[in-house]
Amino acid sequence: MSYDEAHKVVTDLSRETQRRINPSAIVEFTALIVRTIIRFTMSWHQNLKKKKRKISLTKLTIVKYALRNKLSSKITEARKSARTASFELFQRESRKKIDFEYPFNFSDGMYDGELFYQGKYKFRKHFLGSDKIPVFVGGENGEECACAQAIDSFSETEYWLRNIPRHSASFRLPTSTDNFYPDFIVKLKGDRVLVVEYKGGHLATGDDTKEKDLIGQLWEKHTKGKGLFLIALKIKDGKDVMEQIKEKMNQGF
């Protein structure tokens, strides 16, 4: 392989690295990784120029993609570290904007025009009525619907709402990068509200779930007893969904 061919491959790698990874869009130390890789690439280029080494196109191509994959992996790790660090700070500072005073209201017609559940099971306590329950992930036979049935069955439940993700009328809580919309908002008898986020078993230990649990617990703390937050799982500590929700509803009594 000639020097000119090697120069082209290395230059292409440098350009591709800069095109695929935008330093301004990621945390500063991740951008440093990018700049380091680019410097390495250019140094390699200078080395080739001085030594006039002949390297096969196949070897350079393998190195090119291995380098890009390694960089992507490092950036993913950096983003996870940044998310964890930001929420540790978030928790320490106890930001006041996460409060029960968030302007959410149960309101008639709030989900008009959305797709609604049409299953055989008849819910009795959904706020918008049994004919205006937003669809469940997994349909009528899914775990989310089973969680809703549990909520609907409790005597402590005055009414509840299937909360639609990314809807302007929905209840939301902030994360380090965006907002998240818990699956169910439950008005309990008295003056308390229970917020439930259901997670399938394969998602129970993921970073996303840990982050949501952290912010939910912080929100609960700031409601001073008026709000409860629960990450519900099919089975948790040997308890099924019914038992988890019941235990949370009884918290503080």
Backbone as CSV, one residue per row, in Angstrom:
resi,resn,N_x,N_y,N_z,CA_x,CA_y,CA_z,C_x,C_y,C_z
1,MET,0.853,-1.200,0.000,0.000,0.000,0.000,0.885,1.246,0.000
2,SER,0.645,2.164,-0.876,1.479,3.347,-0.992,1.194,4.362,0.111
3,TYR,2.102,5.321,0.239,1.909,6.390,1.232,0.634,7.173,0.953
4,ASP,0.398,7.495,-0.325,-0.798,8.272,-0.663,-2.078,7.547,-0.271
5,GLU,-2.094,6.224,-0.457,-3.279,5.444,-0.071,-3.452,5.426,1.445
6,ALA,-2.327,5.265,2.162,-2.374,5.281,3.626,-2.837,6.637,4.135
7,HIS,-2.315,7.692,3.516,-2.711,9.050,3.892,-4.215,9.238,3.755
8,LYS,-4.781,8.719,2.674,-6.219,8.859,2.432,-7.027,8.132,3.506
9,VAL,-6.612,6.899,3.859,-7.352,6.134,4.875,-7.301,6.829,6.224
10,VAL,-6.115,7.291,6.613,-5.965,7.947,7.909,-6.730,9.265,7.956
11,THR,-6.654,10.021,6.882,-7.401,11.280,6.816,-8.899,11.037,6.897
12,ASP,-9.354,10.009,6.185,-10.780,9.659,6.232,-11.214,9.299,7.647
13,LEU,-10.348,8.575,8.348,-10.663,8.198,9.730,-10.794,9.425,10.610
14,SER,-9.874,10.357,10.447,-9.935,11.588,11.229,-11.229,12.354,10.962
15,ARG,-11.569,12.478,9.688,-12.794,13.202,9.330,-14.033,12.485,9.836
16,GLU,-14.030,11.143,9.711,-15.191,10.375,10.151,-15.375,10.485,11.657
17,THR,-14.251,10.472,12.393,-14.324,10.615,13.850,-14.962,11.939,14.231
18,GLN,-14.531,13.015,13.556,-15.078,14.331,13.852,-16.547,14.436,13.430
19,ARG,-16.890,13.783,12.309,-18.273,13.859,11.822,-19.230,13.085,12.717
20,ARG,-18.810,11.905,13.161,-19.708,11.056,13.940,-19.821,11.501,15.385
21,ILE,-18.774,12.097,15.908,-18.771,12.502,17.318,-18.668,14.007,17.400
22,ASN,-19.705,14.646,17.894,-19.728,16.099,18.012,-19.345,16.501,19.433
23,PRO,-18.110,16.983,19.668,-17.662,17.287,21.028,-18.557,18.266,21.761
24,SER,-19.163,19.203,21.057,-20.001,20.195,21.731,-21.276,19.596,22.286
25,ALA,-21.635,18.388,21.838,-22.888,17.776,22.260,-22.707,16.829,23.431
26,ILE,-21.484,16.636,23.915,-21.255,15.703,25.015,-20.470,16.392,26.115
27,VAL,-20.329,15.717,27.242,-19.640,16.314,28.378,-18.182,16.577,28.044
28,GLU,-17.584,17.489,28.770,-16.251,17.979,28.425,-15.208,16.878,28.396
29,PHE,-15.257,15.969,29.370,-14.208,14.956,29.385,-14.380,13.942,28.261
30,THR,-15.599,13.796,27.753,-15.787,12.936,26.586,-15.208,13.613,25.346
31,ALA,-15.397,14.914,25.259,-14.817,15.667,24.141,-13.297,15.542,24.150
32,LEU,-12.724,15.470,25.353,-11.280,15.309,25.459,-10.838,13.984,24.841
33,ILE,-11.634,12.947,25.034,-11.332,11.650,24.418,-11.276,11.790,22.903
34,VAL,-12.259,12.493,22.364,-12.319,12.695,20.913,-11.072,13.404,20.414
35,ARG,-10.709,14.494,21.095,-9.537,15.258,20.659,-8.263,14.418,20.745
36,THR,-8.195,13.576,21.789,-7.029,12.698,21.947,-6.930,11.715,20.792
37,ILE,-8.076,11.143,20.403,-8.087,10.191,19.288,-7.660,10.885,17.988
38,ILE,-8.147,12.088,17.792,-7.797,12.832,16.568,-6.299,13.142,16.545
39,ARG,-5.758,13.547,17.714,-4.310,13.810,17.776,-3.508,12.555,17.477
40,PHE,-4.004,11.421,18.023,-3.349,10.140,17.764,-3.367,9.812,16.270
41,THR,-4.496,10.063,15.653,-4.636,9.786,14.223,-3.645,10.602,13.405
42,MET,-3.543,11.886,13.728,-2.638,12.756,12.973,-1.168,12.398,13.241
43,SER,-0.888,11.975,14.483,0.476,11.554,14.815,0.848,10.311,14.020
44,TRP,-0.102,9.406,13.916,0.092,8.182,13.136,0.365,8.535,11.674
45,HIS,-0.386,9.490,11.196,-0.206,9.961,9.817,1.209,10.486,9.594
46,GLN,1.709,11.287,10.545,3.058,11.845,10.431,4.107,10.734,10.466
47,ASN,3.849,9.732,11.298,4.750,8.593,11.398,4.877,7.872,10.060
48,LEU,3.728,7.652,9.437,3.722,6.992,8.142,4.502,7.809,7.123
49,LYS,4.321,9.120,7.199,4.975,10.012,6.235,6.503,9.936,6.360
50,LYS,6.979,9.904,7.626,8.422,9.873,7.851,9.034,8.532,7.446
51,LYS,8.372,7.447,7.810,8.944,6.118,7.602,8.589,5.494,6.263
52,LYS,7.608,6.111,5.563,7.161,5.587,4.278,6.763,4.114,4.392
53,ARG,6.163,3.770,5.508,5.796,2.378,5.744,4.646,1.957,4.844
54,LYS,4.661,0.719,4.448,3.582,0.159,3.656,2.710,-0.725,4.525
55,ILE,1.465,-0.343,4.665,0.509,-1.090,5.483,-0.663,-1.465,4.599
56,SER,-1.118,-2.690,4.747,-2.206,-3.137,3.884,-3.485,-2.372,4.178
57,LEU,-4.280,-2.195,3.141,-5.556,-1.519,3.292,-6.458,-2.273,4.266
58,THR,-6.365,-3.601,4.243,-7.189,-4.426,5.155,-6.868,-4.121,6.603
59,LYS,-5.574,-4.039,6.931,-5.173,-3.752,8.311,-5.638,-2.377,8.751
60,LEU,-5.481,-1.402,7.875,-5.911,-0.048,8.225,-7.418,0.023,8.415
61,THR,-8.159,-0.689,7.601,-9.618,-0.691,7.726,-10.053,-1.315,9.039
62,ILE,-9.382,-2.431,9.428,-9.685,-3.088,10.701,-9.422,-2.130,11.863
63,VAL,-8.272,-1.463,11.797,-7.927,-0.503,12.846,-8.933,0.638,12.895
64,LYS,-9.339,1.097,11.716,-10.287,2.208,11.626,-11.576,1.906,12.379
65,TYR,-12.165,0.742,12.101,-13.452,0.419,12.730,-13.291,0.019,14.194
66,ALA,-12.168,-0.615,14.527,-11.916,-0.957,15.933,-11.784,0.309,16.766
67,LEU,-11.090,1.295,16.194,-10.901,2.571,16.881,-12.230,3.282,17.080
68,ARG,-13.065,3.302,16.016,-14.357,3.955,16.125,-15.250,3.270,17.155
69,ASN,-15.256,1.926,17.169,-16.082,1.183,18.132,-15.610,1.411,19.561
70,LYS,-14.294,1.456,19.749,-13.752,1.701,21.089,-14.140,3.086,21.569
71,LEU,-14.074,4.060,20.682,-14.453,5.425,21.026,-15.920,5.503,21.420
72,SER,-16.786,4.846,20.656,-18.224,4.846,20.967,-18.477,4.244,22.341
73,SER,-17.742,3.163,22.651,-17.889,2.512,23.957,-17.471,3.453,25.084
74,LYS,-16.360,4.159,24.886,-15.879,5.098,25.905,-16.871,6.230,26.123
75,ILE,-17.480,6.699,25.049,-18.450,7.791,25.167,-19.696,7.326,25.920
76,THR,-20.141,6.109,25.656,-21.289,5.563,26.386,-20.993,5.494,27.883
77,GLU,-19.790,5.020,28.216,-19.390,4.947,29.622,-19.327,6.343,30.241
78,ALA,-18.820,7.302,29.471,-18.708,8.671,29.975,-20.069,9.274,30.236
79,ARG,-21.030,9.014,29.348,-22.378,9.548,29.537,-23.023,8.962,30.790
80,LYS,-22.821,7.660,31.025,-23.381,7.019,32.219,-22.777,7.622,33.486
81,SER,-21.453,7.838,33.455,-20.780,8.434,34.613,-21.278,9.843,34.860
82,ALA,-21.474,10.594,33.782,-21.964,11.963,33.913,-23.370,11.981,34.491
83,ARG,-24.225,11.055,34.041,-25.590,10.977,34.545,-25.608,10.674,36.044
84,THR,-24.764,9.699,36.469,-24.700,9.336,37.885,-24.212,10.510,38.717
85,ALA,-23.152,11.161,38.242,-22.595,12.294,38.979,-23.592,13.430,39.092
86,SER,-24.314,13.708,38.017,-25.264,14.820,38.029,-26.400,14.562,39.010
87,PHE,-26.828,13.306,39.111,-27.920,13.027,40.028,-27.481,12.918,41.479
88,GLU,-26.230,12.555,41.707,-25.720,12.616,43.076,-25.703,14.067,43.544
89,LEU,-25.276,14.964,42.661,-25.309,16.388,42.982,-26.743,16.866,43.134
90,PHE,-27.597,16.405,42.235,-29.015,16.765,42.255,-29.638,16.403,43.602
91,GLN,-29.300,15.214,44.111,-29.841,14.751,45.384,-29.288,15.567,46.541
92,ARG,-27.996,15.852,46.506,-27.384,16.611,47.603,-27.966,18.016,47.705
93,GLU,-28.178,18.618,46.554,-28.670,19.990,46.545,-30.162,20.079,46.863
94,SER,-30.898,18.947,46.721,-32.343,18.911,47.003,-33.074,20.065,46.334
95,ARG,-32.977,20.127,45.039,-33.547,21.244,44.295,-35.038,21.406,44.553
96,LYS,-35.445,22.619,44.861,-36.821,22.900,45.275,-37.835,22.820,44.141
97,LYS,-37.370,22.855,42.906,-38.336,22.850,41.815,-39.026,21.496,41.658
98,ILE,-38.453,20.437,42.257,-39.123,19.145,42.261,-40.030,19.149,43.485
99,ASP,-41.271,19.439,43.298,-42.173,19.677,44.407,-43.574,19.191,44.065
100,PHE,-44.383,19.012,45.091,-45.762,18.607,44.882,-46.573,19.723,44.220
101,GLU,-46.019,20.909,44.167,-46.696,22.037,43.546,-46.577,22.024,42.033
102,TYR,-45.962,20.982,41.467,-45.909,20.864,40.008,-47.326,21.020,39.449
103,PRO,-47.517,21.865,38.448,-48.868,22.190,37.967,-49.533,21.079,37.155
104,PHE,-49.847,19.982,37.833,-50.576,18.896,37.181,-51.987,18.827,37.747
105,ASN,-52.960,18.614,36.871,-54.347,18.485,37.311,-55.032,17.343,36.573
106,PHE,-55.846,16.597,37.293,-56.755,15.654,36.648,-57.845,16.513,35.997
107,SER,-57.998,16.419,34.699,-59.003,17.260,34.041,-59.772,16.475,32.984
108,ASP,-61.065,16.700,32.918,-61.912,16.015,31.941,-61.433,16.317,30.521
109,GLY,-61.418,15.298,29.685,-61.048,15.488,28.289,-59.571,15.692,28.042
110,MET,-58.739,15.491,29.055,-57.305,15.777,28.923,-56.615,14.918,27.860
111,TYR,-57.176,13.754,27.579,-56.575,12.870,26.578,-57.482,12.620,25.372
112,ASP,-58.375,13.534,25.124,-59.252,13.383,23.956,-58.418,13.246,22.689
113,GLY,-58.828,12.315,21.830,-58.123,12.123,20.572,-57.033,11.078,20.626
114,GLU,-56.749,10.543,21.812,-55.734,9.505,21.934,-56.338,8.118,21.682
115,LEU,-55.489,7.112,21.575,-55.946,5.735,21.421,-56.310,5.167,22.779
116,PHE,-57.443,4.478,22.863,-57.914,3.973,24.144,-57.997,2.452,24.193
117,TYR,-57.854,1.954,25.419,-57.950,0.521,25.708,-59.346,0.010,25.358
118,GLN,-59.400,-1.175,24.734,-60.684,-1.764,24.358,-60.772,-3.230,24.787
119,GLY,-60.107,-3.565,25.880,-60.088,-4.945,26.352,-61.366,-5.376,27.045
120,LYS,-61.387,-6.644,27.411,-62.575,-7.221,28.050,-62.687,-6.830,29.523
121,TYR,-61.550,-6.662,30.179,-61.598,-6.303,31.599,-62.165,-4.890,31.749
122,LYS,-63.127,-4.736,32.644,-63.779,-3.439,32.852,-63.259,-2.758,34.114
123,PHE,-62.516,-1.697,33.898,-62.002,-0.915,35.024,-63.116,-0.047,35.603
124,ARG,-63.083,0.159,36.902,-64.147,0.896,37.579,-63.745,2.300,38.026
125,LYS,-62.431,2.530,38.192,-62.014,3.762,38.859,-61.106,4.668,38.027
126,HIS,-61.022,4.418,36.735,-60.178,5.314,35.936,-60.822,6.692,35.877
127,PHE,-60.010,7.739,36.046,-60.525,9.096,36.157,-61.373,9.508,34.956
128,LEU,-60.949,9.139,33.754,-61.665,9.556,32.547,-62.782,8.598,32.152
129,GLY,-63.002,7.573,32.952,-64.033,6.588,32.643,-63.454,5.334,32.014
130,SER,-64.210,4.261,32.022,-63.718,2.980,31.514,-63.534,2.959,30.006
131,ASP,-64.130,3.914,29.312,-64.017,3.943,27.848,-62.942,4.907,27.341
132,LYS,-62.217,5.557,28.275,-61.178,6.503,27.866,-59.878,6.257,28.632
133,ILE,-59.498,4.999,28.685,-58.232,4.623,29.308,-57.177,4.493,28.207
134,PRO,-56.133,5.293,28.234,-55.092,5.168,27.205,-54.529,3.746,27.151
135,VAL,-54.120,3.323,25.982,-53.657,1.951,25.780,-52.472,1.606,26.677
136,PHE,-52.353,0.321,26.997,-51.264,-0.184,27.822,-50.185,-0.805,26.939
137,VAL,-48.947,-0.654,27.374,-47.854,-1.366,26.706,-48.074,-2.862,26.923
138,GLY,-48.085,-3.631,25.856,-48.317,-5.064,25.981,-49.770,-5.462,25.856
139,GLY,-50.672,-4.467,25.716,-52.091,-4.773,25.547,-52.752,-5.314,26.802
140,GLU,-53.925,-5.916,26.625,-54.714,-6.393,27.757,-54.024,-7.505,28.533
141,ASN,-53.181,-8.282,27.874,-52.519,-9.403,28.533,-51.127,-9.057,29.055
142,GLY,-50.764,-7.783,28.957,-49.431,-7.375,29.400,-49.345,-7.090,30.885
143,GLU,-48.135,-6.980,31.370,-47.890,-6.744,32.802,-48.358,-5.356,33.237
144,GLU,-48.293,-4.384,32.338,-48.725,-3.027,32.679,-50.225,-3.000,32.956
145,CYS,-50.986,-3.727,32.150,-52.433,-3.809,32.360,-52.741,-4.512,33.680
146,ALA,-51.965,-5.532,34.006,-52.149,-6.248,35.270,-51.891,-5.326,36.459
147,CYS,-50.902,-4.440,36.317,-50.610,-3.459,37.366,-51.789,-2.503,37.525
148,ALA,-52.382,-2.086,36.402,-53.544,-1.194,36.440,-54.732,-1.872,37.130
149,GLN,-54.919,-3.155,36.874,-56.013,-3.893,37.508,-55.824,-3.937,39.023
150,ALA,-54.574,-4.092,39.447,-54.278,-4.094,40.885,-54.632,-2.741,41.502
151,ILE,-54.220,-1.665,40.848,-54.513,-0.313,41.346,-56.015,-0.089,41.430
152,ASP,-56.726,-0.524,40.409,-58.172,-0.329,40.319,-58.928,-1.084,41.413
153,SER,-58.344,-2.153,41.919,-59.043,-3.035,42.864,-58.986,-2.573,44.314
154,PHE,-58.066,-1.682,44.651,-57.889,-1.307,46.058,-58.981,-0.359,46.549
155,SER,-59.428,-0.602,47.764,-60.431,0.286,48.375,-59.840,1.665,48.645
156,GLU,-58.518,1.734,48.805,-57.849,3.015,49.070,-57.817,3.916,47.839
157,THR,-58.025,3.348,46.654,-57.980,4.120,45.408,-59.291,4.875,45.196
158,GLU,-59.199,6.209,45.144,-60.377,7.009,44.815,-60.568,7.019,43.295
159,TYR,-59.498,7.334,42.564,-59.466,7.192,41.115,-58.005,7.205,40.675
160,TRP,-57.772,6.803,39.441,-56.405,6.735,38.929,-56.389,7.129,37.452
161,LEU,-55.186,7.387,36.938,-55.021,7.821,35.554,-53.880,7.061,34.908
162,ARG,-54.135,6.550,33.728,-53.042,6.005,32.899,-52.357,7.207,32.273
163,ASN,-51.143,7.486,32.712,-50.399,8.685,32.321,-49.725,8.473,30.961
164,ILE,-50.024,9.328,29.988,-49.466,9.163,28.641,-48.093,9.835,28.544
165,PRO,-47.087,9.089,28.089,-45.742,9.677,27.931,-45.737,10.850,26.963
166,ARG,-45.026,11.883,27.322,-44.764,13.052,26.469,-46.028,13.794,26.023
167,HIS,-47.062,13.692,26.807,-48.285,14.455,26.527,-48.257,15.714,27.391
168,SER,-48.670,16.821,26.826,-48.585,18.097,27.537,-49.417,18.127,28.816
169,ALA,-50.475,17.307,28.875,-51.341,17.301,30.061,-50.877,16.317,31.122
170,SER,-49.872,15.515,30.819,-49.447,14.436,31.705,-48.553,14.909,32.840
171,PHE,-48.529,14.100,33.896,-47.623,14.327,35.019,-46.219,13.913,34.582
172,ARG,-45.239,14.700,34.950,-43.864,14.372,34.582,-42.892,14.752,35.701
173,LEU,-41.745,14.120,35.677,-40.659,14.434,36.590,-39.375,14.579,35.767
174,PRO,-38.484,15.479,36.156,-37.268,15.694,35.368,-36.223,14.613,35.600
175,THR,-35.459,14.299,34.562,-34.287,13.442,34.692,-33.063,14.292,34.361
176,SER,-31.904,13.675,34.327,-30.684,14.436,34.046,-30.652,14.940,32.609
177,THR,-31.418,14.314,31.716,-31.383,14.704,30.306,-32.725,15.131,29.736
178,ASP,-33.834,14.810,30.420,-35.149,15.048,29.829,-36.194,15.002,30.942
179,ASN,-37.387,14.507,30.626,-38.430,14.247,31.616,-38.869,12.798,31.494
180,PHE,-39.446,12.267,32.565,-40.067,10.964,32.415,-41.487,11.034,32.946
181,TYR,-42.322,10.168,32.398,-43.755,10.202,32.650,-44.173,8.874,33.290
182,PRO,-44.316,8.826,34.610,-44.677,7.579,35.284,-45.977,7.001,34.722
183,ASP,-46.114,5.690,34.789,-47.233,5.004,34.143,-48.595,5.318,34.753
184,PHE,-48.654,5.484,36.079,-49.947,5.661,36.739,-49.889,6.749,37.811
185,ILE,-50.927,7.573,37.826,-51.100,8.581,38.865,-52.377,8.203,39.609
186,VAL,-52.249,7.940,40.897,-53.365,7.405,41.683,-53.772,8.386,42.775
187,LYS,-55.009,8.865,42.726,-55.535,9.715,43.797,-56.089,8.783,44.868
188,LEU,-55.453,8.831,46.033,-55.894,8.001,47.142,-56.947,8.733,47.962
189,LYS,-57.746,8.005,48.673,-58.726,8.626,49.554,-57.982,9.413,50.616
190,GLY,-58.423,10.630,50.853,-57.668,11.546,51.695,-57.019,12.579,50.785
191,ASP,-55.809,13.008,51.118,-55.183,14.055,50.303,-53.853,13.614,49.711
192,ARG,-53.664,12.311,49.557,-52.389,11.824,49.020,-52.524,11.320,47.577
193,VAL,-51.371,11.362,46.879,-51.291,10.852,45.513,-50.166,9.825,45.449
194,LEU,-50.447,8.704,44.819,-49.439,7.664,44.600,-49.044,7.662,43.123
195,VAL,-47.760,7.776,42.872,-47.226,7.743,41.504,-46.521,6.401,41.320
196,VAL,-46.940,5.659,40.296,-46.396,4.319,40.075,-45.753,4.223,38.697
197,GLU,-44.521,3.770,38.677,-43.814,3.468,37.440,-43.609,1.955,37.398
198,TYR,-44.203,1.301,36.396,-44.057,-0.153,36.304,-42.885,-0.500,35.394
199,LYS,-42.071,-1.473,35.840,-40.925,-1.916,35.050,-40.950,-3.431,34.907
200,GLY,-40.765,-3.905,33.677,-40.628,-5.333,33.444,-39.329,-5.840,34.043
201,GLY,-39.251,-7.128,34.284,-38.092,-7.711,34.943,-36.775,-7.406,34.260
202,HIS,-36.779,-7.351,32.915,-35.538,-7.120,32.177,-35.032,-5.685,32.312
203,LEU,-35.890,-4.779,32.837,-35.506,-3.376,32.988,-35.277,-2.976,34.445
204,ALA,-35.494,-3.920,35.356,-35.525,-3.591,36.779,-34.214,-3.036,37.320
205,THR,-33.091,-3.490,36.791,-31.794,-3.074,37.340,-31.024,-2.139,36.420
206,GLY,-31.656,-1.642,35.371,-30.967,-0.767,34.426,-30.714,0.623,34.985
207,ASP,-29.779,1.331,34.377,-29.447,2.691,34.821,-30.646,3.621,34.724
208,ASP,-31.461,3.438,33.688,-32.646,4.269,33.514,-33.600,4.113,34.696
209,THR,-33.807,2.871,35.137,-34.700,2.610,36.272,-34.129,3.190,37.557
210,LYS,-32.837,3.049,37.746,-32.198,3.593,38.953,-32.346,5.105,39.008
211,GLU,-32.191,5.742,37.863,-32.317,7.192,37.802,-33.744,7.630,38.133
212,LYS,-34.720,6.941,37.566,-36.122,7.277,37.824,-36.485,7.049,39.280
213,ASP,-35.974,5.984,39.860,-36.244,5.715,41.271,-35.647,6.800,42.155
214,LEU,-34.445,7.241,41.819,-33.785,8.290,42.589,-34.586,9.586,42.569
215,ILE,-35.000,10.016,41.358,-35.729,11.272,41.264,-37.124,11.139,41.874
216,GLY,-37.730,9.935,41.751,-39.043,9.714,42.351,-39.001,9.788,43.866
217,GLN,-37.981,9.207,44.453,-37.846,9.252,45.912,-37.581,10.681,46.397
218,LEU,-36.803,11.423,45.608,-36.546,12.819,45.959,-37.834,13.633,45.881
219,TRP,-38.636,13.399,44.834,-39.934,14.070,44.705,-40.827,13.725,45.895
220,GLU,-40.868,12.450,46.263,-41.691,12.019,47.398,-41.278,12.746,48.679
221,LYS,-39.984,12.870,48.884,-39.472,13.558,50.074,-39.960,14.999,50.143
222,HIS,-39.986,15.679,48.997,-40.369,17.085,48.979,-41.884,17.308,49.079
223,THR,-42.667,16.252,48.901,-44.118,16.419,49.023,-44.559,16.414,50.485
224,LYS,-43.628,16.053,51.383,-43.896,16.074,52.829,-45.130,15.249,53.197
225,GLY,-45.157,14.030,52.674,-46.223,13.107,53.031,-47.430,13.116,52.115
226,LYS,-47.492,14.056,51.188,-48.649,14.128,50.286,-48.477,13.264,49.039
227,GLY,-47.248,12.909,48.725,-46.989,12.101,47.540,-46.204,10.852,47.873
228,LEU,-46.517,9.787,47.178,-45.805,8.520,47.313,-45.318,8.109,45.933
229,PHE,-44.119,7.539,45.871,-43.573,7.096,44.591,-43.141,5.647,44.699
230,LEU,-43.482,4.867,43.673,-43.146,3.445,43.685,-42.697,2.975,42.309
231,ILE,-41.546,2.306,42.271,-41.166,1.515,41.101,-41.722,0.122,41.356
232,ALA,-42.731,-0.276,40.601,-43.376,-1.578,40.794,-42.812,-2.596,39.810
233,LEU,-42.564,-3.796,40.310,-42.058,-4.887,39.486,-43.004,-6.074,39.597
234,LYS,-42.886,-6.999,38.670,-43.732,-8.185,38.722,-43.523,-8.906,40.052
235,ILE,-42.263,-9.043,40.443,-41.906,-9.600,41.740,-40.744,-8.786,42.297
236,LYS,-40.868,-8.321,43.534,-39.790,-7.576,44.180,-39.698,-8.006,45.634
237,ASP,-38.536,-8.487,46.021,-38.330,-8.974,47.388,-39.385,-10.020,47.765
238,GLY,-39.749,-10.845,46.813,-40.720,-11.902,47.059,-42.168,-11.447,47.067
239,LYS,-42.413,-10.182,46.770,-43.773,-9.633,46.792,-44.256,-9.372,45.368
240,ASP,-45.516,-9.704,45.093,-46.074,-9.421,43.772,-46.533,-7.966,43.703
241,VAL,-47.072,-7.564,42.553,-47.456,-6.168,42.346,-48.501,-5.712,43.361
242,MET,-49.492,-6.540,43.622,-50.541,-6.194,44.599,-49.930,-5.876,45.955
243,GLU,-49.021,-6.722,46.392,-48.409,-6.538,47.716,-47.519,-5.306,47.757
244,GLN,-46.793,-5.049,46.682,-45.930,-3.857,46.628,-46.749,-2.577,46.722
245,ILE,-47.839,-2.524,45.964,-48.677,-1.321,45.959,-49.371,-1.147,47.306
246,LYS,-49.893,-2.216,47.847,-50.572,-2.162,49.143,-49.622,-1.655,50.225
247,GLU,-48.412,-2.175,50.217,-47.414,-1.763,51.204,-47.117,-0.276,51.080
248,LYS,-47.015,0.205,49.830,-46.714,1.625,49.618,-47.890,2.497,50.061
249,MET,-49.101,2.066,49.767,-50.277,2.830,50.179,-50.355,2.956,51.704
250,ASN,-49.882,1.946,52.407,-49.946,1.944,53.869,-48.770,2.679,54.509
251,GLN,-47.852,3.159,53.684,-46.688,3.860,54.227,-47.132,5.107,55.000
252,GLY,-46.611,5.232,56.196,-46.934,6.396,57.015,-48.122,6.208,57.935
253,PHE,-48.758,5.030,57.853,-49.919,4.772,58.726,-49.569,3.744,59.782
